[in-house]
Amino acid sequence: MRLFVGLGNPGAKYEKNRHNIGFMVLDRIAYDHSFAPWRGKFQGQLCEGRLGREKVILLKPVTFMNLSGQAVGEAMRFYKLTPEDVVVFHDELDLAPGKVRVKSGGGHAGHNGLRSIHQHIGADYDRVRLGIGHPGHKDRVAPYVLSDFAKADQDWLDDVIRGCSDGAPALAEGEAAKFANAVALRTAPPRSSTGTKAPKAQTETKQAEAKLTDAKQASTPPETPAKDSRSPLERLRDKFQ
């Protein structure tokens, strides 16, 4: 059994904030994979379902970000899980918007939600770091994370959320690389063969073929004119006709 935790703040006021991207991912997973309805439990919103072969609990703490660890600790103890069974989805200032990284253990880097979880269950849990970019100065961090995503962010945001949902079964089974690949297929899909720029290998092949054709043409000797079998008198006659 795995416990997937999404971090955010409760209420309509915060639901589109950058800080709530963890909630957004869990909502998408629950919808795409037909989880049971959300219900209130462990100071949070919880629902259950299966991802691949694994039973998974989805938990969105509603204690506000800086007390998230209370809900995580209660749920972990109730289901008799260890920190290694927990995966936390959270916003990450130190990653560019649209970048996603999986990390096991480590510090909280000043993230209030992670700091609270550290206090209740320790640091030995997995995290899915969801890049939102940095506002440029630490004094602007609080208003930045508590602001809604801009309209210009919607395309990459949707790709990230759907990619996390696509890869959730792999993540539940401990396959971090397969999860990352599923996200990449959404956020950086292979270039279509109908695109305006051909793949590098295809371009190089065409260039090589063109060079080979030129070389063949350059090495082909010019045709030798056919020998004139006319007599001198016939050639003179033909000249003045």
C-alpha positions as CSV (number, residue, x, y, z in Angstrom):
1,M,0.0,0.0,0.0
2,R,1.2,3.5,-0.8
3,L,0.2,6.9,0.6
4,F,0.2,9.7,-1.9
5,V,0.1,13.2,-0.3
6,G,-0.6,16.4,-2.2
7,L,0.3,19.6,-0.5
8,G,-1.8,22.8,-0.7
9,N,-4.1,25.0,1.2
10,P,-7.9,24.3,1.6
11,G,-10.7,26.5,0.2
12,A,-11.7,28.1,-3.1
13,K,-9.5,31.1,-2.3
14,Y,-6.3,29.0,-2.8
15,E,-7.3,26.3,-5.2
16,K,-5.6,27.8,-8.2
17,N,-2.5,29.0,-6.4
18,R,1.0,27.8,-7.3
19,H,1.3,26.4,-3.8
20,N,-1.7,24.1,-4.5
21,I,-0.2,22.2,-7.5
22,G,0.1,19.1,-5.2
23,F,-3.7,19.2,-4.7
24,M,-4.2,19.6,-8.5
25,V,-2.2,16.5,-9.2
26,L,-4.0,14.3,-6.7
27,D,-7.4,15.5,-8.1
28,R,-6.3,14.4,-11.6
29,I,-5.1,11.0,-10.4
30,A,-8.3,10.4,-8.5
31,Y,-10.4,11.3,-11.6
32,D,-8.3,9.5,-14.3
33,H,-8.0,6.2,-12.3
34,S,-11.6,6.1,-10.9
35,F,-10.8,6.3,-7.2
36,A,-13.6,6.3,-4.7
37,P,-15.2,9.7,-3.7
38,W,-13.2,12.0,-1.5
39,R,-14.2,12.0,2.2
40,G,-13.0,13.8,5.3
41,K,-10.5,11.9,7.5
42,F,-7.2,12.4,9.3
43,Q,-7.5,16.2,9.1
44,G,-7.7,16.0,5.4
45,Q,-9.5,14.9,2.3
46,L,-8.9,11.2,1.5
47,C,-9.9,8.7,-1.2
48,E,-8.8,5.2,-2.1
49,G,-8.2,3.2,-5.3
50,R,-5.7,1.1,-7.2
51,L,-2.8,2.1,-9.4
52,G,-1.6,-0.9,-11.2
53,R,-1.2,-3.7,-8.7
54,E,-0.9,-1.3,-5.7
55,K,-3.6,-0.1,-3.4
56,V,-3.1,3.6,-3.0
57,I,-4.5,6.2,-0.5
58,L,-4.7,9.8,-1.7
59,L,-4.5,12.5,1.0
60,K,-4.9,16.2,0.8
61,P,-4.3,17.8,4.3
62,V,-6.7,20.6,5.1
63,T,-4.8,21.9,8.1
64,F,-3.1,24.6,5.9
65,M,0.3,24.1,4.5
66,N,2.4,24.6,7.6
67,L,0.6,21.9,9.6
68,S,0.4,19.3,6.8
69,G,2.5,16.8,8.8
70,Q,-0.3,16.2,11.3
71,A,-2.6,14.7,8.7
72,V,0.2,12.7,7.1
73,G,1.3,11.2,10.5
74,E,-2.2,10.2,11.4
75,A,-2.9,8.5,8.1
76,M,0.5,6.7,8.1
77,R,0.0,5.3,11.6
78,F,-3.6,4.2,10.9
79,Y,-2.6,2.2,7.9
80,K,0.6,1.0,9.6
81,L,2.8,2.4,6.9
82,T,6.4,3.5,7.0
83,P,7.9,6.8,5.7
84,E,9.2,4.8,2.7
85,D,5.5,4.1,1.7
86,V,4.8,7.9,1.5
87,V,5.1,10.0,-1.7
88,V,4.5,13.8,-1.4
89,F,3.7,16.0,-4.4
90,H,4.7,19.6,-3.8
91,D,5.5,22.8,-5.5
92,E,9.3,23.5,-6.0
93,L,10.7,27.0,-6.4
94,D,14.2,25.7,-7.4
95,L,12.9,24.0,-10.6
96,A,11.9,25.8,-13.7
97,P,8.1,25.8,-14.5
98,G,7.1,22.5,-16.0
99,K,10.1,20.5,-14.7
100,V,9.4,17.5,-12.5
101,R,11.9,15.5,-10.4
102,V,11.5,12.6,-8.0
103,K,13.6,12.6,-4.9
104,S,14.0,10.3,-1.9
105,G,14.8,11.7,1.5
106,G,16.8,14.9,2.1
107,G,16.0,18.3,3.6
108,H,12.9,20.4,3.3
109,A,14.7,23.5,1.7
110,G,12.5,25.9,3.6
111,H,9.2,24.5,2.3
112,N,6.7,24.8,5.1
113,G,4.7,21.7,4.2
114,L,7.8,19.5,4.0
115,R,9.1,21.0,7.2
116,S,5.9,20.0,9.0
117,I,6.0,16.5,7.5
118,H,9.7,16.1,8.7
119,Q,8.5,16.9,12.2
120,H,5.9,14.2,12.2
121,I,7.4,11.3,10.2
122,G,11.0,12.2,9.6
123,A,12.7,12.7,6.2
124,D,12.8,9.3,4.7
125,Y,9.9,9.7,2.3
126,D,9.7,10.2,-1.4
127,R,8.9,13.6,-3.0
128,V,7.7,14.6,-6.5
129,R,9.1,18.1,-6.9
130,L,6.8,20.1,-9.3
131,G,8.7,23.1,-10.7
132,I,7.0,26.4,-10.5
133,G,10.0,28.7,-10.9
134,H,11.3,31.4,-8.6
135,P,10.1,35.0,-8.4
136,G,13.7,36.2,-8.3
137,H,14.0,37.4,-4.7
138,K,13.2,35.7,-1.4
139,D,11.0,38.7,-0.3
140,R,8.6,37.9,-3.2
141,V,8.3,34.2,-2.5
142,A,5.2,34.3,-0.2
143,P,3.0,36.4,-2.6
144,Y,4.3,34.4,-5.6
145,V,3.4,30.9,-4.3
146,L,0.0,32.2,-2.9
147,S,-0.9,33.7,-6.3
148,D,-2.8,31.9,-9.1
149,F,-1.0,30.4,-12.0
150,A,-0.9,32.9,-14.9
151,K,-2.9,32.2,-18.1
152,A,0.5,31.7,-19.9
153,D,1.2,28.8,-17.5
154,Q,-1.9,26.7,-18.4
155,D,-0.5,24.6,-21.2
156,W,2.6,23.4,-19.4
157,L,0.6,23.1,-16.1
158,D,-1.9,20.8,-17.8
159,D,0.8,18.7,-19.3
160,V,2.6,18.3,-15.9
161,I,-0.6,17.3,-14.1
162,R,-1.7,14.8,-16.8
163,G,1.8,13.4,-17.0
164,C,1.9,12.8,-13.3
165,S,-1.4,11.0,-13.6
166,D,-0.2,8.9,-16.5
167,G,2.9,7.9,-14.6
168,A,1.2,7.3,-11.2
169,P,0.9,3.5,-11.5
170,A,4.6,3.3,-12.1
171,L,5.3,5.5,-9.2
172,A,3.1,3.4,-6.9
173,E,5.2,0.4,-7.8
174,G,8.5,2.2,-7.1
175,E,9.4,2.7,-10.8
176,A,10.6,6.3,-10.6
177,A,12.2,6.2,-14.1
178,K,9.0,5.0,-15.8
179,F,7.1,7.7,-14.0
180,A,9.6,10.3,-15.2
181,N,9.3,9.0,-18.8
182,A,5.5,9.2,-18.6
183,V,5.7,12.9,-17.5
184,A,8.3,13.6,-20.3
185,L,5.9,12.2,-22.9
186,R,3.5,14.9,-22.0
187,T,5.8,17.8,-21.3
188,A,8.4,17.0,-24.1
189,P,6.8,14.7,-26.6
190,P,8.8,13.3,-29.6
191,R,8.8,15.7,-32.6
192,S,6.2,14.7,-35.2
193,S,7.5,13.5,-38.6
194,T,5.3,16.2,-40.1
195,G,7.0,19.0,-38.2
196,T,8.9,21.8,-39.8
197,K,12.3,20.6,-38.7
198,A,13.4,17.1,-39.6
199,P,15.2,15.0,-36.9
200,K,18.9,15.4,-36.9
201,A,19.7,11.9,-38.0
202,Q,17.3,12.2,-41.0
203,T,18.8,15.5,-42.0
204,E,22.4,14.1,-41.8
205,T,21.3,11.1,-44.0
206,K,19.9,13.4,-46.7
207,Q,23.0,15.5,-46.7
208,A,25.2,12.5,-47.1
209,E,23.1,11.2,-50.0
210,A,23.3,14.6,-51.7
211,K,27.1,14.6,-51.3
212,L,27.3,11.1,-52.7
213,T,25.3,12.0,-55.8
214,D,27.5,15.1,-56.4
215,A,30.6,12.9,-56.1
216,K,29.3,10.4,-58.6
217,Q,28.4,13.1,-61.1
218,A,31.8,14.7,-60.7
219,S,33.6,11.4,-61.3
220,T,31.6,10.5,-64.4
221,P,33.8,11.3,-67.5
222,P,32.1,13.4,-70.3
223,E,30.7,11.5,-73.2
224,T,33.1,11.1,-76.2
225,P,31.6,12.6,-79.4
226,A,30.7,10.0,-82.0
227,K,33.3,9.7,-84.8
228,D,32.3,11.6,-88.0
229,S,32.4,9.0,-90.9
230,R,31.6,11.5,-93.7
231,S,34.2,12.1,-96.4
232,P,35.7,15.6,-96.8
233,L,33.6,16.3,-99.8
234,E,30.4,15.3,-97.9
235,R,31.3,17.5,-95.0
236,L,31.9,20.5,-97.2
237,R,28.6,19.9,-99.0
238,D,26.7,19.6,-95.8
239,K,28.3,22.9,-94.5
240,F,26.9,24.9,-97.3
241,Q,23.5,23.4,-97.6
